[in-house]
Amino acid sequence: MKEVPHISIVSPVYKAEKILEKLVDEIQRVMCQMNVTYEIILVDDRSPDNSWEVMQQLSSKFSEVKSLRLSRNFGQHPTIMAGLSEAKGEWIVVMDCDLQDQPKEIVKIYNKAIEGFDIVLARRENRKDGFFKKLASKIYTIIFNYLADIHFNNEIANFGIYNKKVIDAVLQIGDHIKAFPLFVNHVGYQSTSIAVEHADRYSGTSSYSLSKSMSLAFNAIISYSNKPLKIFVKFGMLISFLAFIGGIINIYLYLEDRIKVSGYSSIIISLWFLSGIIITVVGVVGIYVGKVFEQTKNRPTYIIDKIIKN
């Protein structure tokens, strides 16, 4: 019977055929230094390159490497959840496959975890991302923290180490929209963060385009908070109040015979302005209704097609 691993390392894979061998090599070197039993779980999000072929070779070569392939492209966070569902370790590390999350930092976050923490998040100091990516991340974090009423650090992403009980709780969350860092924040437990060294991407470019990043950010906000609805309700009440005051003023001016000609422009502007507000509010409500509809269908957020292990 195979020994239960002490540490599971889960990494979502997309367009990483040139990175995977080095990733596995560096993880193995670190695990040997730590002298612990381990498993490496690579999850292919139906990458269009030869990542799956490389993963199969690694799994046939190393007994510690387990390769999963999803039935189609589901996105990074469902891919992470798929890997977590197969993790057996007492401690589970989640890290990206591009080697910006460096395997050598696992030692640091693990040593911090055994001090008595259930969650240790890797805080990326001196991020090696491009200027616009860091700027977009900062802006998103400010907006998200405001709308969700939480404090989320944009220097923290997926990289971290988690006790098995934390991951079991995360996997119980039935939200249709998957956002792993938000789930970790939601379940609680004893957590901390520690500074780690962030590296340049080993090969290729990020698979997250601007549109994909914006879509992920929007879905996370809608999934996690109903504050946008409250904001539009307050805005609508404010417009109604101002319209009421404007109406009283116009009645007063009319009684004073100070309005000689009714204003066509003001009527048209008011109609367009109020119609725009109504359409926007209905649109926001419709988005939330749509998300509820998606949730009630209860479709699986990922489907594992193949599992390769030695």
N, C-alpha and C positions, 0 to 999 in steps of 0.2 A: 504494500500500500504506500502510495506516494506521500511524503511528509508534507504537512500543511505549511505553506510558506509564512515566514514572519512578516515579510514586507511584499506587497504587490505594487508594481509600478504600472499605471495605466496611462496610455498615450494615444490620443486620436491621430489618425494618419490621413493626410491629403497632400498629394503632389510632393512626396518625400522619398522617391526612389533612390536619390543620391545621398540621402541623409541617414537612412535606417541602419545601415551596417555600423556606422560610426556611433550612432545613438546607442545601439545595443552593446557595442564594445565598451563604451564609456560607463554605461550602467553596470555591466558585469564587473568591470574593474573596481568600481566603488563598492559594490556589494561584497566582493571578495575582501576588500579592506575592512569592511564592517563585520565580516565573518557571521553573516546571518543567512537563513534560507530565504529564497525570494522567487518571484515569478514576474515576468515582463509580459504585459497584455497590450498588444498592438491592435488597434481597431481601424480597419480600412473603411472610410466613408465613401466607398465606390470612387476612389481616386482615378482620374482618367489616364494616368501614366502607368508605369510598371511597378508601382508600390506593392501591389498584391503578390506579384511574382517574387519580389525580394523578401516579403514577409514569409511566404511559404518556404523559401530556402532557409531563412533564419530559424523557423520553427523545426524544420527537419534536422538542422545542424545542432541546435541547442535545446535541451529538454526544458529549460526555464522559460522559453519564449512561446507564448500562446498567441496565435493570430486569429482575429475575427474579421469577417467581412460582412458588411450590411447589404441588404437586398437592393438598396438604391442610396443615393445621396440624401441624407437626412439633416445634415448640418453638424457643426462641431459639438454642441452641447448634448443632443441626443446620442451622438457617438460616444461621448464620455460616459453617459449613463449606461450604454450598452456594455462598455468595458467594466464599469463598476459592478454590474450585475454578475459578472464572471469572476470578480476578485475574491480570493479566499484568505488573504493575509490578515493578520491582526492589525497591521498598519497598512494604509493604502496611500500611495503617492500618486498625485495627478500632475502630469506635466505635458507641455506641448512637445511635438516631435522635431521642431526646427532647431533645437539646441540653443535657443536663446535662454530657455530654462536649462541650466547646466546640471548634469547628473552629480557632479562633485558637491553641489549644495545640499543634496539629500542628507549627507552626514550632519550638516549643521541643523537642518530642520528636525531631523530625527532626534538628535541629542537634546534639542529644546523640548520636544514632545515628551520624552521620558522623564522630564522634570516634573510632570504632572498635568500636562495639557492634552486635551482631546483633539484639538485642531491647532496646527501651526501653519500660518499663511506666509508665503514668501513675498516680502516687500521689495519690489524691484527699484533699487536706487540707481541713478544715472542710466535711465533706460536708453537702449541703443536703437530705438525706433526713430523713424523720420520725424521732422518737425511737425508736419501736418497731421500725422497720426497721433502724436503726443498732444497736439492742440485739440484735435477732435475728441480725444479721450478725456481731456480736462473739461471741455465744454459739456460733454455728455454727463460726466460725473456730477457737475454742478446742477444741471437740469434734473438728473435722476434723483439726487439727494433731496432737492426741493420738492419734487412731485411725490416721492415715496416716503418722505419724512424719516429717512435713515441717513447714517453717515457711512458712505462707501468710498474707500480710498482707491483712486485710479492707478496707484502703483501696485495694487494687488489684483491678480487675475486668477487663473486656475491652479497655478503651481502651489503645492502645499502638501502636507501630510495629515492624514485623517484617521482616527481610530475607527475600527470596524463598526462600532455602534453608531457613529456619526453617519457613515455611508449607508447603513441599514435604514436609518431615519430618513435620509435624503431620498433613497429609492422608494420610500412609501409615499412621497409627495406625488399626487396624481395630476398636477398641472399639465395641460396639453403643451404649453410653451415651456421649454426647458431652458433654464439659466442656472448652471451649476453654482457659481459663486453666490447667487441670491438664495438658493436653496440652503447652502451651508450657513449663510447668515440667519436664515429663518429657523433652523433646527436648534440653534443655541449651542449648549455645552461650553466647557472651559476652553477658551481660545486665546491665542495671541498671534503676533506677527514678528518676523525677524528679517532684518535686511539681508539681501542676497545680491550677488554679482550678476548683472544681466549682460548677456553676450550678444554680439552681432549674429544675424541669421547665417547659418552655415552655408546654405545654398538656396538659390531661388528667391522668390518674392512671396509676400504674404498673399494668401488666397482670399483675404477679405477685401473686396472692393469697397468704395465709398457707399454704394447703394446697399450692399450686404450689411455693412456696419450700421448704417442708418436704420435698416429694417430690423436688425437684431436689437438695437437700442430702443426703437419704438415699441416693438413687441414686449420687451422686458418691462417698460414703463406701464403699458396698458395692462399687462398681466399682474403686475405687482401693486398697482395703486389705482384708486378711483378718484384721485385728487383732480385730474383734468375735468371730470364731470362737475365737481364742486366749484372749480374755478369758473366754468362757463355759467353755472347757476348764479353765482355772485355777479358775474359780468352782466348777465341778462337782467338781474334785479337793478343793477346800477343804471343800465340804459333805460329801463322802465321808469326809474325815479327821475332821471334827467328829462325824459320825455314828458312826465307829469308836470314837472316844474316849468318846462317850456310851454306846455299847454296853458297853464295858469297865466304865464306872462303874455301869451298871445291873446287870451280872452281879455285880459286887462287892457292891452293896447287897442283891441277892437272896440271895447266899451268907451275908451277915451277918444275914439275916432282917429287914431294915429296910424292905422293901417289902411292905406288907400287902395292898393292893388295886391291881390293874393299872389304869393311867390311860387312860380312854377318850379324854379330850380330847387328851392328848399324841399318841396314835396318829392321831387324825383330823387334827390340825394338821400332823403329820409327813407324812402322806399328801398333803394338799393342797399343802404347801410343796414337797415333792420332785416332785410331779406338775407343779406350775407351772414348776419349773426344767426338767424334761424337755421339756415342751411348748415352752417358750421356746427351748431349745437346738435342738430339732428344727425349730422355725419359722425360726430364723436359718439353719440349714443348708439348709432348703428354699428360702429366698430366694436363697442363693448358687447352688443347683442350678438354680433358675429363670432366673437371670441367665446361667448357662452355656448353658442351653437356648436362650435368646434369641440368644446369640452364635453358636451352632452353626447356627441357621437362616440366618444370613448375609443377612438382608433389608437392603435399602438404608435408610439412616437418613434420607434425604431424596430426593425426586423433583422435578426441575425440570419444571414444566408449560410455561412460556412464557419466552422471552427477547426483550426489546424493546430494540433499539439503533438509533441513527440511522446 
